[in-house]
Amino acid sequence: MNSQPGKFIVVEGPIGVGKTSLAKRLATSFRSDLLLEQAEENPFLEKFYRNPGHSAFPTQLFFLFQRARQMSELRQADMFQPVRVSDFLLDKDRLFARLNLDQDEFLLYEQVYQRMSIDAPRPDLVIYLQASVDVLLERIIQRGIEYEQAIKRDYLERLMDAYARFFHAYDRSPLLIVNAGEIDLVRSQSDYDQLFDVICSVEAGRHYFNPGSGFLV
């Protein structure tokens, strides 16, 4: 690749929006290492989707410890690797904690988070994928993971609002906000190629991309 947006690229967005699919394709295009969230390793996640109030705290702590370990391994890895692509941003862990935990649980979570002193590398580019609730629900159904079928519309609405507020204030890295509701990053090569060209052109600042209408600064 003659052009790339940096050494560490992060793809983010709510469940079902396509962040892991895009991260995998980017890793292939850049011939890079791929860092995935590995949600399937969390033994509490299925219980959380079926009964959020009962299992939210252990679910969140497992993800925090998992992501901290992954960030530590990333720091210790070969930093001469040209590009690394991840499908999660460590900063968003607190987003989910605020959304899913009650006040006492969140205060305890914050104590754990602060004591861990996680040294996460700053992304060179964050790609935030957005889509409507209807699109997310349809994609969750299509991918057919059984316990995800219990996810409710109101939870997705609250999650989307939390993401929107988080990225409205986000300024730690260059940010590309993508309307992913009208594109198919799994089966459409042309959709992917169009987005890939935009990703490779991003420099500093905040940018928006709507397929069909172009790249807006």
C-alpha positions in Angstrom: 0.0 0.0 0.0 1.4 3.4 -1.0 -0.9 5.2 1.4 -2.0 4.3 4.9 -3.6 6.4 7.7 -1.2 5.4 10.5 0.3 2.5 12.5 -2.8 1.9 14.7 -6.3 2.0 13.2 -9.4 1.4 15.4 -12.9 0.6 14.1 -15.8 1.3 16.5 -19.5 1.3 16.6 -22.5 -0.5 18.2 -23.2 -4.2 17.9 -24.2 -5.3 14.4 -22.8 -2.2 12.6 -20.0 -4.2 10.9 -16.9 -3.1 12.8 -15.3 -6.5 13.0 -16.0 -7.2 9.4 -14.4 -3.9 8.4 -11.4 -4.5 10.7 -10.7 -7.9 9.2 -10.9 -6.5 5.6 -8.6 -3.6 6.5 -6.1 -6.0 8.1 -6.1 -8.0 4.9 -5.6 -4.9 2.8 -2.8 -3.5 4.9 -1.3 -7.0 5.5 -1.4 -6.1 9.2 -1.9 -7.6 12.6 -5.5 -7.8 13.8 -6.6 -7.2 17.3 -10.2 -8.4 18.0 -12.5 -7.9 20.9 -13.1 -11.6 21.3 -16.5 -11.2 22.9 -17.1 -14.9 22.6 -14.6 -15.5 25.4 -16.7 -13.6 27.9 -18.6 -16.3 29.9 -21.0 -13.7 31.3 -22.1 -12.1 28.0 -24.9 -14.5 27.1 -26.3 -14.1 30.7 -26.1 -10.4 30.3 -28.1 -10.3 27.1 -30.8 -12.5 28.6 -30.9 -10.7 31.9 -28.9 -7.4 31.8 -29.5 -6.4 35.4 -28.2 -9.7 36.8 -24.9 -10.0 35.0 -23.8 -6.5 33.9 -21.1 -6.1 36.5 -19.1 -9.3 35.9 -19.6 -8.9 32.1 -18.0 -5.5 32.3 -15.2 -6.5 34.5 -14.3 -9.4 32.3 -14.1 -7.1 29.3 -12.0 -4.6 31.2 -9.4 -7.2 32.2 -9.4 -8.7 28.7 -8.9 -5.3 27.0 -6.2 -4.3 29.5 -4.3 -7.5 28.7 -4.7 -7.0 25.0 -3.4 -3.4 25.3 -0.4 -4.6 27.3 0.4 -7.2 24.7 0.1 -4.6 22.0 2.6 -2.4 23.8 5.0 -5.2 24.1 4.7 -6.4 20.5 7.0 -5.5 17.6 6.4 -1.8 17.1 8.0 -2.0 13.7 4.9 -3.7 12.4 3.7 -1.2 9.7 0.0 -1.2 10.7 -2.2 -2.7 13.4 -6.0 -2.8 13.1 -8.4 -3.3 16.1 -12.2 -3.6 16.3 -12.4 -1.9 19.7 -11.3 1.3 21.4 -10.3 0.9 25.1 -11.8 4.3 25.9 -15.3 2.9 25.1 -15.2 0.5 28.0 -16.4 3.2 30.3 -19.1 4.0 27.9 -20.6 0.5 28.4 -20.0 0.7 32.1 -22.0 3.9 32.4 -24.8 2.5 30.2 -25.1 -0.9 31.9 -24.1 -0.5 35.6 -26.1 1.0 38.5 -24.5 3.8 40.4 -22.8 1.7 43.1 -21.5 -0.8 40.5 -20.1 2.0 38.4 -18.3 3.6 41.3 -16.7 0.2 42.1 -15.8 -0.2 38.4 -14.2 3.2 38.4 -12.0 2.3 41.3 -10.9 -0.9 39.6 -10.3 1.0 36.3 -8.2 3.7 38.0 -6.0 1.3 39.8 -5.2 -0.7 36.7 -3.2 2.2 35.1 -3.8 0.9 31.6 -1.3 2.3 29.1 -3.1 2.1 25.8 -1.5 3.4 22.6 -3.2 6.3 21.0 -4.9 5.4 17.7 -3.6 7.1 14.6 -7.2 6.9 13.2 -10.6 5.9 14.7 -13.4 4.9 12.3 -16.8 5.2 13.9 -19.5 3.3 12.0 -23.1 4.4 12.4 -26.4 2.8 11.3 -30.1 3.0 12.3 -31.6 0.7 14.9 -33.6 -1.2 12.2 -30.3 -1.9 10.3 -28.6 -3.1 13.5 -31.5 -5.4 14.4 -31.6 -6.8 10.9 -27.8 -7.5 10.9 -27.9 -9.1 14.3 -30.7 -11.5 13.0 -28.7 -12.2 9.9 -25.5 -13.2 11.7 -27.5 -15.7 13.8 -25.7 -15.7 17.1 -28.4 -17.2 19.3 -27.9 -15.2 22.5 -27.7 -11.9 20.6 -31.3 -12.4 19.5 -32.4 -11.4 23.0 -31.1 -7.8 22.4 -33.9 -5.3 22.7 -34.6 -2.3 20.5 -34.6 0.1 23.5 -31.1 -1.2 24.6 -29.8 -0.5 21.1 -31.3 3.0 21.1 -29.6 3.8 24.4 -26.4 2.3 23.1 -26.5 4.4 19.9 -27.2 7.5 22.0 -24.2 6.7 24.2 -21.9 6.2 21.2 -23.1 9.5 19.7 -22.4 11.4 22.9 -19.0 9.8 23.3 -17.8 10.6 19.8 -19.3 14.0 19.9 -16.7 14.9 22.5 -13.9 12.6 21.2 -10.7 14.4 20.2 -7.8 12.1 21.1 -7.3 10.9 17.5 -8.3 11.7 13.9 -11.9 10.5 13.6 -13.8 9.3 10.5 -17.6 9.0 11.1 -19.2 6.7 8.5 -22.8 6.2 7.6 -22.6 2.4 7.4 -26.4 1.8 7.1 -26.4 1.8 3.3 -23.2 -0.1 2.5 -22.4 -3.8 2.7 -18.8 -4.2 3.9 -19.0 -8.0 3.9 -20.3 -8.8 0.4 -19.7 -5.7 -1.7 -16.2 -5.1 -3.0 -17.2 -1.7 -4.5 -18.6 -0.5 -1.1 -15.4 -1.6 0.6 -13.1 0.0 -2.0 -14.9 3.3 -1.8 -14.5 3.4 2.0 -11.0 2.2 1.8 -10.0 5.1 -0.4 -11.5 7.5 2.0 -9.7 5.9 5.0 -6.4 6.2 3.2 -7.0 9.9 2.6 -7.8 10.9 6.2 -5.2 13.1 8.0 -5.9 15.1 11.1 -9.3 16.3 12.4 -12.9 15.0 12.2 -14.4 13.8 9.0 -17.7 12.4 7.8 -18.4 10.0 5.0 -21.8 9.3 3.4 -21.6 6.7 0.6 -22.8 8.3 -2.7 -22.4 11.8 -1.5 -18.7 11.8 -1.0 -16.1 12.6 1.7 -17.0 15.6 3.8 -14.5 17.5 5.9 
